[in-house]
Structures are given as C-alpha cells and as structure tokens.
Amino acid sequence: MRIIHLPFIYRLALILILLRFLPSIQAQTWVGGAVGQAQEWNQAANWNPATIPSAADHVIIPNTTYSPILSSDGGTIASLTIQAGATLTLDNASILKVTNALQKGIAIQAGGNLFIDAGASLHISGMTGHAAIHVLGEFFNYGEIKIENVGMPLHIEGAAADFRNFSYILAIGYTKMLWQNNASIKNAITGEITGMNATFAGIEMGNVQPLNEGRITLTSAGEGILATNGSIFTHAGILDIRGIGASSGDDGIELTTASLINDGEIYVRDTWSGILVNSGGVVANNKMIEIAAMRTSMELLAGGNVTNSSACGYILLVIGIRNAGTFLNDAYLSGGLGFINSGTFTNDANGVICDLNNVYGAGVTANNGAIHIANCPAAPSCPVSLAPPTAIPTMSEWALILLAICLACAGLLQMGSTQISGSHGSTSITLPLAQTLPIHKLHLTRASFIVLLLALLGVFLSFLLTGSLTFTDFIGGIFASVPLTYGIHLWFWLAKTSN
C-alpha cells in the first residue's frame, strides 16, 4: 500500500489557495485616438490591451496626443498613475472608484495633471499604509472626493506639486495627511477639507506654505495640525479642530520652527492642549482664535512667539496660558482661568485683557494697555464669510442658456416686423421705439403651464443624474423660462392661425 505524504499535500493546497485569492493586477495603458471617440475613457479601442479598465487593472496615463476624459461612470480600478505631461479629466457627472490594498491609489507624477470637474465624483478606499492621492504634479478639484481607510489621503510633496481644492474632500480613517517639501497648496474660498479619525495627525506640514481660504475641519486625531521645518500656514478661512487626543502630547495645533498666520477664524475644542508653540514656532493672530482645551489653551515653550494684533485681533483662551516664550498682546485677549508666565509678556498700548486674573510666575510682564477683571468690553467681531461652492455650468446648462438666447433673439425679430392677428383674445404690448411684441393670452397661459412642468422635470432629472442642484441650475432655469414660454406661445399661435 502506498503511503500519501500528507504534509506535502497540505503545502500544495495552501499554495493553490493563495494563488487563487491573490489579486491579479495587470497594467492598462492609455493610447487614445479611437475614431470619433479619441478622448473617451469608456472606449476599449483607446486602451492597450483593448479593454476598458476594471477592478484588477493598474491604469497608466502617459503623455499622448489625445488626453483621456471620463464623462460617465468609469467603474472601479486598482490604481492610477498619471505620468509627466499627461492630463486626466473627470468630466461633469463622471464617477471613478479606486480600490486596492496593494497599490498606491492615484499617483500624479511631476508634470502630470488631474482635473476633476464640478459634478464629478472620486472615491478611494483600502490603500492601508499607502497614499490615496500622491501629488507630485498638478491637482485641481472642483468635484467631490471621498477617501476611506488609507495610509495618507493626500500626500503632496515637491516643488513641482500644485494642489488646488475648490470643492469638497472628505477623508475618514487614515494615518495622516502629509504636505511637504515646497509643494504649492491652496484650499480656495469655496474649498472644504474634512479629516476624521486619523491615528497620527489630521494634517502634517513640513517645509510648505499652504494657504487656506475655505474651511478645514479635523476631528478625532492624535494631533490636529503638526507644522514643522519652516512651514508657514496662512489661514484666512475657517479652521475647526475637535476631539484631538485625550492624553499628554496631543495638541490641536503644534508648531516647531513653523508659523501660523491667522486672518480667519480658528476653533480648537475638546482637545488635551490647544496650541503648542515650540522653539522657533510663531503665531501671528490678526482675526479670531477660540480654544477650549482640557489642560492648557495655549502653551509657549522657550523660543516660542505669539503676537495678537490688529483691530480684529481676538484670542479667547478658556483654560489660560503657559508662557515660557514671548507673548505680545496688542488687541483683545481673554485669558480664562489664568496665566503662568516664566517668559516675557507685554500688553501693549492697544491691548485689552479680559478675565486674566491669575498672572503669576517668575517671568517679565509689562502692561501699557487695559486690564479688566470684570465688566469687560465687547470683543471685536470681524467674522469670515465663505463663498458658496463655485458651480461651473455643465454642458446641459450651456445648452439651456444657448436655447434661451436663441428664443430671445427670435422674439426680438418678431418685434415691429410682423403683426400676428387672430381670434381668442389677441393683443399686443407697446415697447420703446414704437416696437410691439405680440401676445396671445390663452396661448401664453398654456405655454406657461408647459414650461412649469418642464422646469420641474428638469430639476428632478438634474438631481437624479448629479446628486445635487447648483446655483447655476436655478439661474439657467430662470433665464430660460421667460423666452421659452414666449417661444412656445408663438408656436401655438402660429399653428392656430395657419389652420
């Protein structure tokens, strides 16, 4: 009787099982140029091999004559690389999903470009330990981006990197966002970046000078913003940091040889420490900072520097200040529970201090302004108003506007040139320069009812297809309704009189 070597069978079975379930990643390279659809993503002839990319494909976009445009649902791919000189556009109403734990999500090489149009949607997930979007080139977002369960949602680095956000980015469950090495970064006035459940930092900045004019919200992270290595964070919008850590070393904002220039509104709430200014760290506040931390609202170590100035300068520190650096107040400061000073504190001529009633320590203090323990004057109110998201007109909206212009021109041609006569209550309206615009009340009523139904149908279809309604939708609808109503009314009238 032959004896079967069971351990070998087990090993062979294990190898077969692993081979079965290992992902089969293959390269799918853009070539473009298909007849009649030279730039269409969802055209097999534009790819090598000649199939539309799917969930098992690593997609490569090289620099070609015809840049790809995704204009509808692109399904799911494993990863995406945009090479130098190449451009990928996610057009209005397009959808792309990137999911693969073994690859980076989207890599934009230096000289590459990713443009996401208004109404487009990008969803990235499952890049544990890797970057969801690694920006070495150009990235412009006017659409909606959702990033889940990744290592770094946005890794932006290098002097060639140009990152611009004009719409919405949501990151959930990640290690940290990393912005570094002279990258150009701007969150525009219509931009919104939200980071949730980061294990290390909501945003880490190293040797960058980002500008935020919109809204940044960071919740439930080890650190909120960690800025180092000469970074200068210019903030002119709204920064909301909440629930950052519950133990020592977890700060809403930490600056080490880095600067925070605030011309907007900053809220730090439910954190262990509010703002920690290490040696070489600088805070220049020209607008509003409100901090409600569990331990210390603001702490300056030796070599740290804070200046609160300008007519709108306002700092509210619920738990107070620990200062071993240099603090200059030339605006409004509310100190909360007190002030431990072992550095240098100066309340300048325009400085107003409210409720800072426990100043002690071995530091140097100088008061040239006003101190109020009670009956404090009102704090300055210079709120930031963010613009609503900027909507770029879609192709359908441009078509609607063009139709409205054509109908308006048709109506103008009718003025003074042709008088339409008929029964059923015809009349006319006298316009300047002795021109008249023919009006038929019955047909106008019917046309108005039809246009109302068309408008409601258009709103429903627009929301169904794009998932949102923009300001441009309503403006285009209003602009088109009047000439469209008049045009249909004329069509009814001419059809009636011709019979």
Secondary structure, 3 states (H helix, E strand, C coil): CCCCCHHHHHHHHHHHHHHHHCCCCEEEEECCCCCCCCCECCCHHHEECCCCCCCCEEEEECCCCCCCEECCEEEEECEEEECCCCEEEECCCCEEEEECCCCCCEEECCCCEEEECCCCEEEEECCCCCEEEEECCEEEECCEEEEECCCEEEEEECCCCEEEECCEEEEEEEEEEEEECCCEEEECCCCEEEEEEEEEEEEEEECCCCEECCEEEEEEEEEEEEEECCCEEEECCEEEEECCCCCCCCEEEEEECCEEEECCEEEEEEEEEEEEECCCCEEEECCEEEEEEEEEEEEECCCCEEEECCCCCEEEECCCEEECCEEEECCEEECCCCEEECCEEEECCCCEEECCCCEECCCEEEECCEEECCCCCCCCCCCCCCCCCCCCCCHHHHHHHHHHHHHHHHHHHHCCCCCCCCCCCEEEEEEHHHEEEEEEHHHHHHHHHHHHHHHHHHHHHHHHHHCCCCHHHHHHHHHHHHHHHHHHHHHHHHHHHHC
